[in-house]
Amino acid sequence: MNSARYDGHKSQHERIDFLTSKEKVPSKRKTGIIVGVLVALLLLAAVAALLIWLFIFKNAESEVMLKNQYSPSVRVFTGHMKLADVPYDQKLEDPQSKEFEDLALQLQAVLEENYKKDPFLSKYYTTSVITAFSEGVKAYYWSQFDIPASDLEMLPKFSEQLVMTALGGSTKGQRSVMSRMDIKISEVTALLTDPRMVRNPKDMGCFNLLKAEDKMQIFTSPGFPTGHPPKTRCQWQIRAAADKAISVSFPKFHIEDYCSDDFVFIYDSLSPEYSQAITQKCGQRPPSNPLEVVSSGNIMLINLITDTEVQRPGFEAHYRAIPLSKVKTCGGVLSENEGVFTSPLYPSFYPPNMDCKWTIKVLEGRKLRVTFTMFRVKEPDVDVRVCHKDYVEVLGTKYCGEISSLALTSDSNILEVTFHSDESYTDKGFSAEYSAYDPTNPCPDKFTCNSGICIAKELKCDGWNDCGDMSDEMKCHCEKDQFSCLNGLCKPKMWVCDRVNDCGDGSDEKRCGCEENEWRCGNGDCLPQGVVCDKKQDCTDGSDEASCKDSPGICSEFSFKCLNQECVNKVNAECDRVSDCSDNSDEASCDCGTRPYYLNRIVGGQNAELGEWPWQVSLHFQTNGHACGASIISDKWLLSASHCFVTSDPENHVAMNWQTYSGMQDQYKQDGVLRRSVKRIITHPNYDRMTFDYDIALLELSEPLKFSNTIQPICLPSPSHVFPAGMSCWVTGWGALREGGQPTQLLQKASVKIINDTVCNVVTEGQLTSRMLCSGFLTGGVDACQGDSGGPLVCFEESGKWFQAGIVSWGEGCARRNKPGVYSRVTKLRDWVTKEAGI
């Protein structure tokens, strides 16, 4: 005889009797009984089958709906209890010790006793588990309540307030109670948590206790780097000495990029309380921008949760103990005329529970300007207009969130900057530069913005918001070549009626030949508004049906052409994750335009991060180093510019003279870089060396590329793809940082805007063809330059894909005023690429 635990009923056992060999042999008398029983069972089975067919299969859909609607639910609350008059014993840190078990059992009984007193909670209470102890003495716990499907309407009642009340406290977490076991609890918290986040330290699963020392140590996720299994639930409790804090960095981090199912959650506690959360992260981070966090004390909790079936490598974590004094030290008095100060431990995440104050004091008669070159103080569900959690305060104003440009000026020679972080969620923080200036001449030979930024005098009243606060465009007297907007701004006259709202109030696009009830075609013709989406091509260019899903059979230059020759009248139909073609050809070749690495946007500085532009290629000519750029469009083909190869020197068109470097960021570093020789150079037969028309070239590689985190193809747009004027795009390359300069060592990036074709044709003095587009800023200052030729101009679409809009072609100088960069327009040359490379 034996017994086995039956998991379906708590604290019950099911008896199992094992028969002897004699008992197994049936008698003749029993045989008849057995036959009768079998016949009866067969009849019952037939009836059951009929009922199953009627009530299950016939109503399968409704049954599935009912099952989903009435599935049972679990509520888990986590928190900590502070015990009074209990001496701390190091043995309490070991869940297997007798000291831990004895105290844990007493506290679990206290929790159960309090829940049982509540008539509502007592019906659903299942269990409580003490997970850890820390100095104080603090006990960390979680409690579980199981709600059956029949009582799901009770779910809203399971509030943190209800649990706190049952434990004798309030939501502020304060109480004083003497339990029946003479354990005095002076403080208790209770917070609703994700049931996946809690673990029982007694389990033999993925639960780990780590001790941080001064020397760096390593731990990894299960299966790293091969890949963690789905449904992983791992937890690491990290402790350090009482006078230490814990620093953890993740030099290798690759989790599925969907944070609701797969993520790493880090807490400034030994319990998964959201009020003590440091950060939650998923995705893949490049080595140049690793995740680095620091605790505010000597404890930290790290949870790994994975639910998707997709396997990712996971992470490698380095942890160590650092002096608590280093964490808590920040702020001070700054008296130099210029300098830099940062948030604590920058560029690592700043610790929780920090208050810093910098007092910048310079000579009498001077004032101060502070410019934040990087600012990331983000926290979930925070109104950046209020900044009630983490913030930087300057001149009585609090700043938080992610700010791309922040420059402030003082009204005296003293400026105070304070920084505050609360108990939950941290971020990279900030880096700020300050300098003293003479208030009588704050920007020598420049214009002073209200924000404190200095800009060139020529940029005032040029129609562009160079200051960021519009102060350079206020109180302007419009010149003869400018249009006076109704809102007081001055814009170039050439921008009037270009179908772009340059003024901001639309006044530059009013009275442009079409009445309010008319539709303006792409070629400028005015037709009644009713022609739009009427399933007829009324405009000669078909623009009236360009974005109409219900216009079958109408093909124009705006239509996406499916492989089966169907036309889809939808702007940018390809790779938008919606199948518009009946043959699915609009979504068939979309394994492109993605950046595997998760990249924080670092404001200020134009050095590209590793893996930020994985399609960028460096072309080296013979032994002369970098000469041109290119982009990856497949594992065997690169896209570049004809003018890199069609020159007065025939050697430039010899394939063996060129080497390609993919995955490169630094010209002097070869780690992770793939070198490939060129097998064949195909330049466009219509390329014109005088006008740079048809400036496009294809390079066939001698050996296919192997795609990785830093090597990926860019998406090529269809001929109907639209990159509208004003769209922000990016140009990248190792070209010169200034006109006449030398190529740079580090890959550079610049944000530029697509410029209207009419404007572009004017500023290029009529040199623009339909195979060209302009991008940059008419004010100058940002542009591609020598050495960037052949490189990509890429734009990010709402579908989550990057598309190549242009190829760096030509320009007059670099970043000159009213001389934007000119690029080969990929949409107009797309068919040639397909013909030559089959892509």
N, C-alpha and C positions, 0 to 999 in steps of 0.2 A: 504494500500500500504506500502511496506517495501523495504529496499535495503540491500544488503550483499556484503562484500568485495570479490572480485574475485581474488584469488591468482595468477592466470596465467598471469595477466597483471598489471604491476606496476601502481599505482595511478589511477586506473579505477574502476568504480562501475558497477555492473550488476543490472538492475531493475527487480523486481519480482512483478507481479500483482496477488493478491488473488481474485478468482472469488466468486460472491455471489451465494446463493442457486438457484435463478432464472436463472442465467446465465448457471448453470450446466445442466439444463434440455433441451435436444435437441428437435426441432420441427420436424413434419413429413417430411417437405420439406428438412430439413437438413439430415434426416435419409438416403435418397437416395444418397445424395452427399457423406455421410460418407461411405456407402457401396461401392460406386465406388472408392473412395479413397483407401479403404482397399484392394480391388481387385488389384488396381494398385501397391499398396505397396507389396502385395504378389508376383506379377510378378517381381518387382524390387529385392525383397529378394532372389528369385530363381536365377536370373542372378548374384546377388552379391555372392551367395553361390558358384556358378560355378567358378566365378573369384577368390574367396578366395581359393578354392581347387587347382586351376591351379597355382596361383601366390604365395600362402603362403605355404600350406601344401606340395605341390609338390616340392617346393624349400626351405623347412624349414631350411635345413642346411646352404644354402648360405645366407638366410635371417639373421640367427643368426650371421653369420660371419660379414655381413655388419653392423648389429646393434652394434656389439662389436667394429668394426673398426671405425665407425662414431658416437660414442656417444659423447655428448657435454662435455666440460671440464671447470674447474674453476681454476683460478689462484688467490691466495691471497698473498698479501705483507703486512708485519708488520714492525713496527719500532717506533721511538719516535721523537718528535719535542721539541726543547728547545726554550722557549719563553723568549724574552728579555723584561725588564721593566714591568713585570707582578708580582705583589706581591702575595706571597703564602697565601692561605686561607685554614684553616683546613676543611672548608665545601666542598672543592673540592674533598675530599676523599670519599664523599658520592654521588654515582651516581644518587640518587633520589633528591638531593638538587637542588635548582634553580641556584645556582652559577655554579655547575657542568654542568647542562643542557645548560645554556646560553653560557658558554665558549666552550663547546663541539660542539654546533650548529655552532658557528662561525668558529671553526677550520675545521669541516667537510665541510663547505661551501668553505673554502680556498682550501682544498684538491680537491674538485670537480671542482672548477674553474681552477686549474692547469691542472687536467687531461683533461678537456674539451678543453683546448688550444692545446693539442696534437692530431693531426688528426688521429693517429692510435689508441691510448688508448681510445679516446672519443667514438669510436664505440663499445667498449666492457665494458666500465666502468659501474658498477652496484651501488656500495655503499661504503661509508667509515664510520667507527665507532670509536669514541674516547672511550677507555676502562678505562683509569685511568689517574690521575695526581699525581706527586710527587714533593718533594722540588726541586727547581731549577730555574724556574718551568719547569718540563718535562711533556709533554702530550704523552700518548701511544695510538697508533691507529692501525687499519688494513683496507686495501682497497681490494675490490673484483672486479674481471673482469670475465665475463662469455663469453666463446668462443663457438659459436654454432658448430654443427657437420660439417657444410659446410665450416668452416674456420679453421679447425684443423691444416692445414699446416702453420698457422700463429703462432702456439705455441712457436717455437724457438725464436720468436721476443720478447716474454714477459720476458725480462731480468731485473735484478735489476738495471743495468746501465740505461735502458730506463726509468724506473720509477723515478730514482733519477734525471735524466735530466729533466723530466717533472715537477718535484718539484723544479727545479731551482738549484739543487746541483750537487754533484759528488759522486762517490762511497766512497770517504773519509768521507762523511757525513758532510761537511761544506758548509754553505750558509748564506747569509744575504738578506732578502727580506722584503719589506714593503707591506702588503696585502691591499686590498681595504677596509678592515675593521680595518685598523690601528693596526694590530697585527704583531709585529716584530718577525720573526722566525730566530734565529741565528744558528740553527743546525738541521739537519734532517737526518734520516737513513731510509732505505727501504730494506727489506730482504724477499726473497721468503720463504713461510712457508707452512706447511701442513694445508689445510683448516679445518681439525678436531681440530686444536689447538686453534682456535679463538672463543671467546664468546662475546655476547652483554650484558653488565652489566644491561641493562634495562629488559632483559628477566627474566622470573620467573623460569628458569630451574636451573640446578646444577651450580650455580655461587655463590661464598662465599667470604665475606670480613672478615678477621680475624685481630685482634690486639694482637700482641705478648707483653706479660708483663714479669716481672722477674719470676713470678710463672709459673710453667709448666702447660700447657693446652693441651687438646686432641681434635682431630677431626678424623673422619673415612671416608672411602669410602662408597658410598651408599649401604645399605643392609648388611654391615659388622656386624657379621662374617658369616651370612648365605650365602651371595654371591651377587656380583654386577650383574645387568642385562647386557645383550649384548647391543652394541651400546651406551654405556655410554660416555658422554662428560661432564666432570666435571672440574671446575677450582677454585682454591683457591688463592686469593690475600692476602698476609700477609704483615703487616706493623709493624714497631716498632718506638720508639722514635728516634729522629735524631742522638743521640749519642750511639745508640745500633745497634747490628747486630742480625740476626735471626738464631737460631739453631733448626733444625728439625731432629728428630730420628724416625725410624719406627721399634719399637720392634716386631710388627707383620706385615709381608709383604708376601702376596701370590697372585701374578698375573700370568695369563697364561704365560708359558715359551716360548713365541714367540713374540719378541719385535717389529716386524713390525705391528702387529695387536693389541696387548694389552701391555700397558706400562704406567709407571709414568715418566713424564718429568718435571724436576725442573730447574728454571731459576733464575739468579741473576738480575732480572728485573721484571717489571710488564707487559711485553710484551713477547710473545714467539719468541724472536729473537735467532737464533742459535748461534750468536756471543756472547750471554750472557748465554748460556746453562751451567748448573752445571753438570747434569748427566741425563741419561735415563736408567731406570731399569725395568726389568720384572722378572718372575720366583718366586721362594720362598727362603727366607733367614732365616737361623736359628737364634734363640735368641742370640747365642754366637757370631754371626757376623752380627749385624744389620746394616742397611743403616743409616748413620748419615751425614748430610750435614750442611754447614754454609754459610750464605751470606757474601758478602764483605761490604754491607751497610745495610740500614734499610728496604729493600724491598725484597720480594721473590714471585715467581709465581710457582704454582704446578698444573700440568695438569694430569688428568687421562683419558686415552682413552682405550675403550674395544670394539672389533669388533667380536671376536669369540663367538660362541654359548655356549662354555664351561663356566660354572659359577665357579669362584674362590672366596674365602672369601674376598679378597681385602686387605685393610691395616688399621692399627691403627697408627696414627702419634701423636707424642708429640712435642710441639713447645714452645719456650720461647725466651725472649730477653736476650742477653748477652752483656756485655760492649764491645764497638767497640775497645777499647784499648787492650782487651784480644785477639781479632782476629788479630790485626795489630802488636802485639808484637812477635818478633821471632829473632833468631840469638843472637849474643853476643860474649864475649871473654871467652874461656874455658882454664883454666890454671892448672887443676889437671892432674896427670899422666895418669889417665884413667877416662872414663865417657861415658855417653850416651846422644845423642841429636836426635831430631825427627823433622819431618815436622810440621808446625803449626796445633795444635789441634789433632794430632795423638792420637788414631787410627780413629778418625772421618775423613771424607774427608777434605782436606785442602781447605781454602777459595780461591776464584778467586782473581786476582790482588794482588799477594803477591811477595815481594822481601826480602829475608832473607840472612844474611851473618854471618857465624860462623868463628871466628878466634881462632884456637887452638894453644896455645903457651906453650911449656914446656922448661925445662932447656937446656942450650947450650950443644952441644955434643950429644944430644938425637935426635931421629927421631920418626915419628908418623906413626901408622898403623890404618886405618879406615876400618871397616868391616860393610857392610850394611846387617843386619839380615833380613830385609824386605824391598823390593823396588817395589812399584807400582806407577808409574807416567805415566799412559797410557792416550792417547787421540786419538779419531778417526782420521784416515787418516794422521798419522804422521810417517814420515820416521825416525826410531830410530837411523839411522846413522847421521842424521842432528839435530834432536831435536830442531826444530825451535819454539816450543810453550812452554809447561811446561818442566822443566829440573832441574837436579842437576849438578853443575859444580865443578869439582875437578881437580886441576893441569892442567887447560886449556882445559879439555875435558868435553863435555856435555853428560849426561846420561839421558835416558828416557825409557819408556816402562815398561815391567815387567822383572826384572833381578833376577835370582835364586841365583847367587853367584857373589858378587862384593866386592873385598878387594883391597885397594890401600895403598901405602906407600909414605911418603913425602921424599924430598931430603934435608930437613933441620929440625930444631926444630919448625918451624912454618908452619901451613897448613891452607889454607882458603877453606871453603866450602860454595858455594852460591846456593840458591834455588829460582826459578822463576816460578810463575804461571800467565798465561795470563787471559783474561776476560772470556774465555769459558772452560768448561769441567774440572772437578777436579777428584781426586782419593784419595786412602788411604794415599799415600805419602811414607814415609820411616822411618825406625828406624835404627840408626847407633851407633856402639860402637867404641871408639877410645882408644888407649893405646900408651904410650911412650916406646921406646925400645933402647937398646944400639946397634948402627950400626955395632960395631965390633963383636957382637954376637947376631944377630937379633932373632934367633930361637935356644935357648940353647938346645943342644942335639937333634935337629931336622933339617930337610932340609928346606931351605928357597926358596919358589917359587918366580918366578918373579912377581907374583901378590901380594906378601906380605904374603900369607898364609904360615903357618908352618905345615909341615906334618912329620910323622915318617920317619927316615932315611931309614928304610927297604922298604919304598914305592917307593924310587927312582929306576928307570930303572926296574920296575917290569912288564912293559907292560900296565899299567893302567894310565889313565890321572887323577891322584889324585889332581894335582894343579888346573886343570881347564884351564890352558893356555899351557899345554904340557911341561912346563919347567922342570918337574921332569923326562921326558922321552927323553930329548935332551942330546947329547954328551955322550951317553951310550956305554959302552963296554959290548957286549952280553956275558953272562956266558955260560958254557957248556950245561946247560939245557934250553937255550933260542935259539930262531930262530931270525936271523938277517933279518928284513924286508928291502925291497929295499929303503924305505923312511927313513931308519936309526933307526927305532924303534926296540926294543927288545921284543919278545913275547915268552911265554913258548912253547917249542917244541911240547908239547902234543896238541897244538892247530893247528898244521899244518895239512892240509887236513881234517879238520872236517866240511867242507862245510859252515864255517862262516868266513867272511872277517874280521879277527881280526886286521890285519896290517892297514887296511884302504885303501891300494892300491892294495889289492888282491894278493899280492906276496906270502902269506902263502897258497893260494889255487891253485897256478900254479903248473904244473907238478905233479899232484896228481893221475896219472894213466889213466886219460881220456884225449884224444886230444881235441883241441878247437872245432872240428866239431862233437864231441860225447856228448851223454847224460849220466850223471851219475845217476844210479838208487839209491834208498834209501839204498839198501844193498851194494852199492859200485860198482856194475857191470857197465861196460861201453858198451853202445850201440850206433849205429848211431843216429845222431840228428833227423833224419826223423821219428823215432819211436814215438816221442812226439805227442800226440793228433791225432794218426792215427786210432782211434777207435778200437785198438787192445791192449790187455794187453801183452806188450813185457817184461817189468820188472816183476820179480816174485812177487814183492810186490805191483805192480800196480801203482807205483809212476809216470810213464810216462803218465798216464791218470788222475792224481789226480785233476788237475785244468782245465779239458776240459769239457765244457758244452755239446759238441757234441760227447759224448762217451756213448750213451745209452746202457744199458745192461751189462756194465763192472762194477763189484763190487770188491772193494779191501778194505784194512784197511783204506784207505784215503777217501773212499766214505761215504757220509751221507746216512743212511738207512731211507727211509720214512716208515710210518706205513703200507702202502700198498706194502711194500717190494721193491719198486723202489730204484735205487741207483742214487744219484746225485754226479757227480764228480766235486765238487766245494769246495774250502777250506773254512771251517767255514760257511756252508750254513745256519745253524740255526739262527733264530732271527736277520737276517740282513736286514729285511724289504723288502725282495724280495721273492716271493713265487716260490720255485724251484720244490717242489713236486706237483704232480697233485692233491693230496688230501690235500694240504696246511699244512701237518703235520710239516714241518720245521718251520712254523710261528705260530703253534697252541698253544704253551705253553710258551709265551714270556712275560708274565706279571711278570717280575722279573728283577733284576740287574739294578734298577734305584735308583737314590738318589733324593727324592723330593726337598730337600733344595738346593738352589743355594749357592755354596761354593767358596769363594775366596781362591786361593792357597796362603797360608802364608808361606813364605820361612824362614827357620831357626826354630828350635824348632820342636819337634815331637809329641806334644800333639794333639790328634785328635779332630776335632770340633764336636759339637753336631749334630748328624744326618749324619755325613760324611760317616760312615760305618754302615748303618742301618740293615745289616744282621748279625752283630757281636753279639754273645751271651756270657755271663759270666756264667760258671757252678760252683756252690758252693757245696762243699761236707760237709754234716752234718752242724756243726756250725763252721767249720774251714775257712769259707770265700772262696774266689776265688781259684779254683784249676786247671781248664782247660777252654779252649775256645771252641766255636762251631759256626756254621753258620745256618741261617734260610734258609730252602729250600722249605718250604710250611707252611701253618698255623698250621700244626700238627706235622711236622717233622723237626728235627735238624740233622746236619751232624757234626761228631767229629771224634776223633781217638780212636782206640781200646785200646791203651796202657793206656788211662786214667781210664779204667774200669777193664781191665784184669791185675790184679796185684797179689802180694802175699797175699794181704788182700781181702778176698771174699766180704767184706762189700762194696768194690768199685763197684761191679757189681749188687748191690741191688738198684733198681730204686728209691725207696722211700728215699734213702739217699741223693738224688741230687735235687737241686733247680736250675731252669734256670732263668736268668734275661735278658730280651730283651729290647732294646732301652736305654741301660745304657752307660754313658760316664764316670761318676765319681762313684767309688765304694761306696762312702759315701752319694750319693744323689739318692733318689728314685723317683723324679718327672718325670712323663711320662714313668716310667719303668714298664714293665709287668712281673710279677713273675708267673712262672708255674712250677708245680711239674712234675717229669718224670713218665710216665706210664709204659714204657718198654724200655729196652736197648738191641739193637741187634748189636753184634760185629761180624765181618767177621769170618766165620768158619775156614778160612785158616790163620788167624792171627798168626804170629810167634813171640813169645816174645824175641827170641834171635836175629833175623835179622830185626824185625819190618816190615816184608813184610805183605802186606794186612792190613795195619794199618788204618782201617776205621771203624766207628761205626755209627749207626742210633739211635736217641732218639725220641720216640713217646711221645708227650705231653699229659698230662691228660685233658687239655682244650685248644681249638684252640686259636691262637693268633689273635689279631685284628690289622691289618696293619695300619700304621700311617706314619707321616713324618719321624719318627725315627726308625720305625720297618718295614722292607721290606725284601722279599726273594732275594737270590742271584741266578743267572742263573747257571744251571749245564750244562757243555758242553757235546755234543754228543761224542761217542767214536772216531769219526773221526776228532774232533776239534784239531787244531794245535796251540800250544803256542811256537813259534820259539825261538831258542837261541838268547839271547841279548834283548829280549822283557822286557820292564820295567813293573813290577807288584808291588803290595803292600801287605805287611803282617801286621796284626794288632793283638793286644792283650794287656792284663794287666800283661804280664810276667815281670820278673826281668829286670832292666835296665843294669845290668852287671852280669857277671858270678858269681854265688854264692850269688847274692843279693836277696832282697825281692820283691814280686810283687808290681807293682806301683798302685797308686790310680787312675790315669787318663788313659784312653785308649790311647795307643801308636800306631803310624803308622811308617812304614819304607818302603822306595822305594828300591826294589831289582831287580836284573835281572835274567832271566832264563839262566841257564848255560848249555852248550852243554853236552849231555849225555856221550860222550866219555871222556871229561874232568872230568865230575862228577864221573865217574867210576874210573878214575885214582886217583883223590884226596881222594876218599873214600876207596881206596885200594881194589877195586873189590867188594864192598859190595852192589852196586846198582843193583836193579832188575827192570824189565820193569814196575813194579807198583810204581816206585819212580822217582822223579825228583829233581834236585838241583836248588836252587835259592839263590842269595846273591852276595857277592863280594869276589873273591879269595884273595883280599888284607885284608879281614876282616873288622871289624869296624861296620858293619850293619848286623843284623841277628835276627832271633827269639830266644827266650831264655826260661828258665824254667817258666812255667805258661802260655805260649802261646800255648802249646800242644793242638791239636784239632781245633785250630783256622784256619781261611781261608787265603789262598794266592789267591788274586783276580787280574784279568787283565782286562783292558778296551779295548773294541773292537771299530772299526770304526763305527759300527752300533749304537753306543751310549749305549750299554749294558755292564754291568760288568759280567764276568764269573769267577767261582771258578776253578782255575787250580790245586790247591793243598791243602793238609791238613797238618798243622805243625806236623811233626812226630818225627824226631830225628836229632842229630848232635853231633859233638865232641866239648863240651864246647859251648861257645857263642861268635860269631863274631871273631873266631880265624882265623889267616892267613891260606889260602889254606884249610879251613874247612868250606865250605858253609853249609847252612841249607838243610836238606833233607826232602822232603814232599811226602805224598802219592799222586800218580798221579790219579786225579779224572777221566780222560778219560778212563783209563784202568779198573776202578771200577764202571763205570756208569751203566752198565747192572745189576750189583748186587743191586744197589740202586733202580733201576726200579722194579726189582723182589720183593724186600722186602717192599718197601714203595709205589710202584705204581706211582712214580713220573718220 
